[in-house]
Amino acid sequence: MIEYERDTEMESAVREIASTLGMHHLDLSRVICMRSYGSKSRRVLARCHVMPRIMQKALGTGAYYLIEVVSENFEKLSDEDRTRTLIHELMHIPRSFGGGFRHHRPYVSRRNVEAMYREFNRRKQG
């Protein structure tokens, strides 16, 4: 059975990435990071989940986004690839922050993630 736990260290990393890259459209108080354990998946590193609009309406709240990292796979990555993975997941969150989701094409692509990663490193060093 898969188990989940909140990952505040990952949330700090997400805040640093979003701040450094100027992703001001993200309401980071409503971006939650979770770590899953026990997944049988061999390819999935992380997933971005969104609270559906009907749930938002029923609960009287705005959108929430959840970034799940699959611990067994994510932990095998280098620090650089972990950062790339988190950038990738953040890129799925649209500018409207309204509960929608950006799909891979054309916005969330390997080339765009790599460009954002290079920009992140440039801004961190400068």
C-alpha atoms as one frame of an Amber mdcrd trajectory, in Angstrom:
protein
   0.000   0.000   0.000   1.253   3.478  -0.838   1.911   5.790   2.086   2.142
   9.586   1.965   3.750  12.218   4.141   4.027  15.961   3.812   7.500  17.131
   2.844   8.267  20.594   4.217  11.858  20.461   2.941  10.506  19.950  -0.566
   8.112  22.864  -0.010  11.123  25.033   0.887  12.877  23.946  -2.314   9.725
  24.758  -4.322   9.528  28.209  -2.681  13.178  28.879  -3.559  12.680  27.789
  -7.171   9.483  29.813  -7.608  10.998  32.901  -6.005  14.247  32.701  -7.976
  12.414  32.204 -11.270   9.869  34.956 -10.565   6.858  32.632 -10.595   4.804
  35.226  -8.738   1.523  33.801 -10.029   1.912  30.871  -7.632   0.173  31.172
  -4.284   2.744  29.097  -2.446   0.497  28.841   0.613  -1.679  26.606  -1.595
   1.090  24.498  -3.122   1.668  21.424  -0.993   4.437  18.876  -1.395   3.983
  15.244  -0.470   6.328  12.294  -0.640   4.892   8.882  -1.490   6.398   5.562
  -0.467   5.607   2.117  -1.797   4.841   2.922  -5.430   5.452   0.154  -7.940
   6.055   2.736 -10.672   9.515   2.612 -12.163   9.251   5.649 -14.443   7.271
   8.273 -12.538   9.456  10.714 -10.602   6.780  13.172  -9.538   3.198  14.204
 -10.255   1.258  17.429 -10.004  -2.292  17.064  -8.675  -4.993  19.707  -8.609
  -8.153  20.025  -6.535 -11.069  19.894  -9.003 -13.287  22.968  -9.252 -16.289
  21.089  -7.896 -14.304  20.268  -4.729 -13.194  23.899  -4.461 -16.825  25.005
  -4.714 -18.053  22.397  -2.223 -15.375  23.344   0.307 -15.612  27.081  -0.325
 -11.918  27.408  -1.123  -9.645  28.349  -3.975  -7.408  26.055  -5.946  -4.789
  23.897  -4.302  -1.968  22.176  -6.105  -0.092  19.194  -4.764   3.314  18.076
  -5.956   3.908  14.420  -5.171   7.375  12.976  -5.447   7.663   9.202  -5.749
  10.366   8.653  -3.169  11.773   5.411  -4.576  12.494   7.079  -7.938  13.079
  10.695  -6.922  15.779   9.786  -4.391  17.893   8.166  -7.105  18.231  11.505
  -8.916  21.093  13.954  -8.637  20.377  17.293  -6.959  20.321  18.907 -10.405
  17.729  16.466 -11.733  15.619  16.882  -8.590  15.557  20.631  -9.260  14.645
  20.027 -12.904  11.840  17.707 -11.808  10.393  20.298  -9.412  10.619  22.988
 -12.105   8.776  20.622 -14.451   5.966  20.086 -11.939   5.664  23.823 -11.184
   5.351  24.522 -14.904   2.124  22.469 -14.928   0.458  25.160 -12.770  -1.146
  27.808 -15.011  -0.769  31.558 -14.503  -4.440  31.814 -13.513  -3.839  29.518
 -10.497  -7.522  28.677 -10.745  -7.542  24.898 -10.632  -6.535  24.242 -14.221
  -3.558  22.305 -15.424  -0.980  22.893 -18.161  -0.328  19.791 -20.210   3.036
  18.848 -21.632   2.586  20.237 -25.113   3.551  22.890 -25.910   4.502  24.521
 -22.602   5.932  21.815 -20.330   8.650  20.311 -22.491  12.182  19.091 -21.868
  13.568  22.114 -23.735  11.514  24.607 -21.695  12.388  22.895 -18.409  16.071
  22.987 -19.330  15.840  26.705 -20.202  14.181  27.398 -16.840  16.826  25.318
 -15.067  19.641  27.303 -16.711  17.875  30.565 -15.760  17.460  29.335 -12.177
  21.200  28.632 -11.916  22.106  31.959 -13.566  19.946  33.915 -11.108  21.194
  31.958  -8.092  24.813  32.666  -8.986  24.264  36.308  -9.936
